[in-house]
Amino acid sequence: MTAIHYEFDDRPAEGDTMPVTDDIVWLRMPLPFSLAHINLWLLRDNAGWVVVDTGVDTKKSRGVWQHTFATAMRGDPANHVVATHLHPDHVGCAGWLVEHFGLDLWMTRDEYMLCRILIADTGRSAPEEGVRFYASAGFSAADIASYKSRFGLFGKFVHDLPEAYKRMSDGDVLAFGESRWEVLVGNGHSPEHACLYDAEQNIFIAGDQLLPAISSNISVWPTEPLANPLKDWFDSLSKLRERLPEDVLVLPAHGKPFRGAHARLQQLRRDHEERLSCLLDTCTEPMRVVDLFSSLYKTTIDDGNRIMATGEAIAHLNYLCDKGDMLAETGADRVTLYCRA
């Protein structure tokens, strides 16, 4: 198989469901972002259900869940909610589902702990470390003001998590009903992203780790400015290629279910390698991070995407610096310049 193949011609309507197998239901949850939907998965668990990912915590999302419990889940109880990772579209409603329906929450430790920290940041002023980080990338005073105004908004779409959770780790096997789901952890997009793989059914619940049409954001953040998440991402792509058969049915968080995992994993790596080559071709003289946007991105960079664009650019630059292919030097003005070694 040399290309991906979509498993279904149709997809659920907004806020509606359709079956994937007798024991797996696909729920298409609306999102209040440019990425307008997320795929959530309902797994049969004997007389009840397991919810995999939740959507953001909004009145609309809660209404969809109440409707889904009454219709697609036929009033049967949900026993567990699995959050693949901490991003609001995946974990936003998890705390509310735990409170409202009495579910257990399953997460990896790093995702749970960082989510708790980010929720606690809600309403705080932007830290000086963050200001210095983005100033070093070349942000203008107006850009810094925009960053400050947007800091601490994580909790707007994420309900408080419960004080206790059930920890998932790489290699764990979760028994839900008659199915056995192995936890495969990926890194780079988030610190400890959990995917679920049922070898008997040949089904892989991918979260954001393997998407059919878009690439997950790989970013460096002010809390760890020298991080190398792109190396982590490449390592995770290699791990999934080793563990998954090419014809596995991939259930992604965005886009339609598909087969052709190896082809897509290869394409995801190639896309980032092209960006690395672009940076080496561009940085023949010292340049700021913001000077590289026009070479790296086809879209216009504005207040809505500048933080993610900056984080992803630095992820690629840090990767090249760690390999010795790029040099970084911070001047007296505290702005960092990058130049090919």
VENCOR-V276580 format. One record per backbone hydrogen bond with DSSP energy under -0.5 kcal/mol. CO is the residue of the C=O (numbers start at 1). NH is the residue of the N-H. Records with the same first field share a line. If there is no record, write none. Layout:
BEGIN
CO=NH ; NH
END
This chain:
BEGIN
5=259
13=16
16=28
18=26
21=20 ; 24
23=44
24=20 ; 21
25=27 ; 42
26=18
27=29 ; 40
28=15
29=38
34=36
36=31
38=29 ; 40
40=27
41=43 ; 52
42=25
43=50
45=48
48=45
49=79 ; 80
50=43 ; 52
51=53 ; 82
52=41
55=93
56=58
58=62
59=63
60=64
61=65
62=66
63=67
64=68
65=69
66=70
67=71
68=73
69=75
71=74
73=76
77=49
79=104
80=51
81=83 ; 106
82=53 ; 84
84=194
87=90 ; 91
88=92
89=55
90=54
91=94 ; 95
92=159
93=97
94=98
95=99
96=100
97=101 ; 103
98=102
104=81 ; 106
105=166
106=83
107=168
108=112
109=113
110=114
111=115
112=116
113=117
114=118
115=119
116=120
117=121
119=122
121=124
127=131
128=132
129=133
130=134
131=135
132=136
133=137
134=139
135=138
136=336
137=290
140=144
141=145
142=146
143=147
144=148
145=149
146=150
147=151
150=153
152=123
153=156
154=157
157=57
165=167
166=107
168=109
169=172
172=183
173=175
174=176 ; 181
175=177
176=179
179=176 ; 181
180=182
181=174
182=184 ; 197
183=171 ; 185
184=195
186=193
188=219
190=188 ; 193
193=186
195=184
196=205
197=182 ; 199
198=202 ; 203
202=249
203=198
204=206 ; 251
205=196
206=209
207=253
217=219
221=224
222=225
224=227
228=231 ; 232
229=233
230=234
231=235
232=236
233=237
234=238
235=239
236=240
237=241
238=242
239=243
240=244
245=248
246=260 ; 261
248=250
249=204 ; 251
250=252 ; 258
251=206 ; 207
253=39
254=212
257=7 ; 8
258=250
259=5
260=264
261=265
262=266
263=267
264=268
265=269
266=270
267=271
268=272
269=273
270=274
271=275
272=276
273=277
274=278
275=279
276=280
277=281
278=282
279=283
282=284
283=340
287=338
289=292
290=293
292=295 ; 296
293=297
300=302
302=305 ; 306
305=309
306=310
307=311
308=312
309=313
310=314
311=220 ; 315
312=316
313=317
314=318
315=319
316=320
317=321
318=322
319=323
320=324 ; 325 ; 326
321=324
325=341
327=339
329=331 ; 337
331=334
335=331
337=329
338=287
339=327
END
